[in-house]
Structures are given as structure tokens and as C-alpha cells.
Amino acid sequence: FIHFSTNFLLFSKSIMISAISSRAARTLTSTANRRLASTLIVADHDGSAVNASTLSTVTAASTLGDITVLVVGGSEDVAKSASNVQGVSKVLHASTEGYIGGENVAEAILAAHSSTPFTHILAPHSNLGKNSIPRAAATLSASPVTDVIEVQSSDTFVRPMYAGNALAKVKNSDDVKLVTVRPTAFDKAADTGGAAPRGGPSF
């Protein structure tokens, strides 16, 4: 017969409650983080409509909270085509008559992020994304994750390495994750059926 004192039982119960409370707190924190996640997608376009790589990037971001698409340059038709994409919550159109390159797109990214901070900033792994995302990341003191082929969670991504002969799982702890996406690794989001509000950037 084993006898446990009342104090020992109370102590054990206290440990159990503490452990349950800790697990509950972690669950609530994780849920809150998912709820608060938001993504800015830099649209690649041909001047009149977003292209297929942007649609694939929308799919890649589909588990990363509300999606805002940033259109730099192009006509109003580009912004309209972005708003029609299923899964997009909002469209920002930064109109410009100048050349659309890495520097001015990075400036638009930073201005949008300064106005409404995002947890993730994604772009297709195209010339535009490869030239703008690293510039924005440098200003934000973040490490970009490039050429992603799988989004496993809000902070874990898979990308090829060694000329595609191996895959690396990358965990990124930056406050804002800057990512370029390999379009062929993701299905294209439907380019009709959406109704995201459009407007000029609030920055």
C-alpha cells in the first residue's frame, strides 16, 4: 500500500494544471498568429493583366492569411484583373509612368508594408521578384527565402538546392517573411470569381 500526502497530491495537481495551461496558451498563440497573418503579393503583369505566375503565387499564399496584391505600374485593367482573382482580399495599384524595375518596386513594397505591416511578402521568382524582394529584404533586415516550391507552414518553406538535386527545408524566424515562389510548383488560382476592392495605395 502506497500512501501519498495531501501536499504531494496538491503539488502534482498543480503541475498537471500548469502543463495543461501551457499547452492551451501555445494553442491560443498559434491560432492567433494564423488569424493575424497577412500577405502582400507583388504582381507580375504585362501592362494590361496579371500573368500566370501571379496566379500561382496567390495559391502559394493561400494559407498565409488575407492576401493583398500590389500592382506597380500598368493600366487600371491590371488592377481589375488582380481583383478578379479568387482568394485576393484587396488590391493596391501604384501607378507610375516610369520604368518598372527592382528599385521602384522595392520602394513600393516598403511603402505598402510601412502603411499596413504584413507577416509575409511574396513575389513570383521572376526577374521582377528576384530584383525587388532582396532589395526590400535588405532594408527590412530580413533574409529572403527564394525559389520556394512548397509552403509547409507560416515559417517553413521548401526550396531546391544543388541545381535541383536536393531539397532544403528552410525555417524563417523573421518578423516579416520575404519569399519568391517558383510558379510551376503551384497551381494557378482562378482568375475569375473574385471581387476584391481596388484603390490607390494608402502610402
C-alpha positions in Angstrom: 0.0 0.0 0.0 1.4 3.4 -1.1 0.3 6.5 0.8 0.6 9.9 -0.8 0.4 13.0 1.3 -2.2 15.7 0.6 0.6 18.2 -0.1 2.1 15.9 -2.7 -1.3 15.4 -4.4 -1.9 19.1 -4.5 1.6 19.6 -5.9 1.0 17.0 -8.6 -2.3 18.5 -9.5 -0.7 21.9 -9.7 1.9 20.6 -12.2 -0.8 19.0 -14.3 -2.9 22.2 -14.4 0.3 24.2 -15.3 1.1 21.8 -18.1 -2.4 22.0 -19.5 -2.4 25.8 -19.2 0.9 25.9 -21.1 -0.4 23.8 -23.9 -3.6 25.8 -24.1 -1.6 29.0 -24.2 0.6 27.7 -27.0 -2.5 26.6 -28.9 -4.1 30.0 -28.5 -0.9 31.8 -29.6 -0.6 29.6 -32.6 -4.3 30.2 -33.5 -3.8 34.0 -33.0 -0.8 34.0 -35.2 -2.6 32.3 -38.0 -5.5 34.7 -37.6 -3.3 37.7 -37.7 -1.2 36.5 -40.7 -1.4 38.7 -43.8 0.4 38.6 -47.1 1.4 41.1 -49.7 1.9 39.7 -53.2 3.9 41.7 -55.8 2.0 41.2 -59.1 3.9 40.3 -62.2 1.9 41.6 -65.2 2.1 42.5 -68.9 0.7 46.0 -68.5 -2.9 45.0 -69.0 -3.4 41.9 -66.8 -1.7 39.9 -64.1 0.1 36.9 -65.6 0.1 33.2 -64.7 3.0 33.5 -62.3 1.0 35.9 -60.1 -1.9 33.4 -60.0 0.4 30.7 -58.8 1.8 33.0 -56.1 -1.8 33.6 -54.9 -2.1 29.8 -54.5 1.2 29.6 -52.6 0.0 32.3 -50.2 -3.5 30.7 -49.7 -2.6 29.5 -46.2 -0.9 32.7 -45.1 -3.8 34.9 -44.1 -5.5 37.7 -46.1 -3.9 38.5 -49.4 -3.3 41.9 -50.7 -2.0 42.2 -54.3 0.3 45.2 -55.1 0.3 46.2 -58.7 3.1 48.6 -59.7 2.6 50.4 -63.0 0.3 49.2 -65.8 -3.2 50.2 -66.6 -6.3 50.1 -64.4 -7.1 46.9 -66.2 -4.2 45.2 -64.4 -5.7 46.1 -61.0 -9.1 44.9 -62.2 -7.7 41.6 -63.3 -6.0 41.2 -59.9 -9.3 41.9 -58.1 -11.0 39.2 -60.1 -8.6 36.5 -58.8 -10.2 34.2 -56.3 -8.5 34.4 -52.9 -7.5 38.0 -53.1 -8.8 40.3 -50.4 -7.5 43.7 -51.6 -5.7 45.3 -54.5 -3.3 48.3 -54.3 -2.4 49.9 -57.6 0.7 52.1 -57.5 0.5 53.8 -60.9 3.7 55.1 -62.5 4.8 56.2 -65.9 8.4 55.3 -65.3 10.3 52.1 -65.9 9.2 49.3 -63.6 12.3 47.7 -62.1 13.6 46.3 -58.9 14.3 49.6 -57.2 11.0 51.3 -57.6 9.1 48.1 -57.0 11.1 47.6 -53.8 10.2 51.1 -52.8 6.5 50.4 -53.4 6.8 47.2 -51.3 8.4 49.1 -48.4 5.8 51.9 -48.6 2.9 49.4 -48.5 4.5 47.5 -45.6 5.1 50.7 -43.7 1.5 51.7 -44.0 0.0 48.2 -43.2 2.6 45.8 -41.9 2.4 42.3 -43.4 3.7 39.0 -42.0 4.6 37.8 -45.5 5.7 39.4 -48.7 5.7 37.1 -51.8 6.5 37.5 -55.4 7.0 35.2 -58.3 10.6 34.0 -58.8 10.8 36.1 -62.0 13.1 38.9 -62.9 10.8 41.3 -61.1 10.7 39.3 -57.9 14.4 38.4 -58.0 15.3 42.1 -58.3 12.8 43.6 -55.9 12.4 41.1 -53.0 16.1 41.0 -52.0 16.2 44.9 -52.0 13.2 45.1 -49.8 14.6 42.4 -47.5 17.9 44.2 -47.1 16.0 47.3 -45.9 13.9 45.3 -43.5 17.0 43.4 -42.2 15.3 40.1 -43.2 16.7 37.1 -45.0 14.7 36.3 -48.2 13.7 32.7 -49.0 14.0 32.3 -52.7 12.6 29.9 -55.4 10.2 28.2 -52.9 8.3 25.1 -54.2 6.3 24.3 -51.1 4.8 26.3 -48.2 4.7 23.9 -45.2 3.6 26.5 -42.6 3.8 30.2 -41.9 7.5 30.0 -41.2 8.7 26.8 -43.0 9.4 26.6 -46.7 10.9 24.1 -49.1 13.3 25.2 -51.9 15.6 23.3 -54.3 19.4 23.4 -53.9 22.4 22.0 -55.7 20.9 22.6 -59.1 17.7 20.9 -58.1 19.4 17.7 -56.9 18.3 18.2 -53.3 15.6 19.9 -51.4 16.1 22.1 -48.4 13.5 22.8 -45.7 14.0 26.4 -44.5 12.6 27.8 -41.3 12.5 31.6 -41.2 12.0 33.4 -37.9 12.0 37.0 -39.3 9.1 39.1 -38.3 8.2 39.5 -41.9 9.0 36.7 -44.3 10.1 37.7 -47.8 9.7 34.9 -50.3 9.9 34.3 -54.1 7.8 31.5 -55.4 8.6 29.1 -58.3 5.3 29.4 -60.3 5.4 26.0 -61.9 5.3 24.4 -58.4 1.9 25.7 -57.6 -1.5 25.5 -59.4 -2.8 28.8 -60.7 -5.6 30.4 -58.8 -8.8 31.0 -60.7 -8.7 34.4 -62.4 -12.4 35.0 -62.3 -14.9 35.0 -59.5 -13.1 37.3 -57.1 -14.3 40.7 -56.1 -11.5 42.4 -54.1 -11.8 46.1 -53.6 -9.3 48.2 -55.6 -7.7 51.5 -54.9 -4.6 53.6 -54.9 -2.1 52.8 -52.3 -2.6 54.4 -48.9 1.1 55.3 -48.6 
